[in-house]
Amino acid sequence: MRRRRLLVVAVLLGAAASVAGAAEWGLIRPGVSTMESVRAQYGAPTRALREKVEGHETESWIYEGAKAPAGMVRLAVEFGLVQSDTFRREVVRALRLEPKPGAFTRGVVSNGWGFPDLLGREGEEDFFLYKDGLLVYFDKEGWHARLMVFTLPQPRDPTEEKR
């Protein structure tokens, strides 16, 4: 009976995985979205940081306080990506969400993005890794997401079956 229940849960999680791509949140998709599309969706950031990364001028936009999306403490969007040997300053490289407790629970993450490719523990915190481009760190109790990092999809082993 327990085995059948686990199979049903696995099938449901697999179906949920097709609902949302791991590398996308709030209409921001690393490798696709641009400064213009982020500004159109979220307005001007609370603050912007510029730095050089591997010789390229990059920029990060931070949305916090009243400018943070609903349910978030902070949203940070990182721009500057090398694509096809060309540096594109305006393209989203990654985004980091710092959700308020309860905004993204372990169950919400699993229902939205499916079963992770890797479950792990770093220090006192559990994490989920999705090769489609999502890393989620949970609080010490293991229930509330405290940090979600969306990136480009990660390379897969050619023998793996895609989710």
Secondary structure as GFF3:
##gff-version 3
##sequence-region A 1 163
A	DSSP	alpha_helix	2	17	.	.	.	ID=ss1
A	DSSP	alpha_helix	35	42	.	.	.	ID=ss2
A	DSSP	beta_strand	47	53	.	.	.	ID=ss3
A	DSSP	beta_strand	56	64	.	.	.	ID=ss4
A	DSSP	three_ten_helix	65	67	.	.	.	ID=ss5
A	DSSP	beta_strand	72	83	.	.	.	ID=ss6
A	DSSP	beta_strand	86	99	.	.	.	ID=ss7
A	DSSP	alpha_helix	106	113	.	.	.	ID=ss8
A	DSSP	beta_strand	118	122	.	.	.	ID=ss9
A	DSSP	beta_strand	125	130	.	.	.	ID=ss10
A	DSSP	beta_strand	134	138	.	.	.	ID=ss11
A	DSSP	beta_strand	145	150	.	.	.	ID=ss12
###
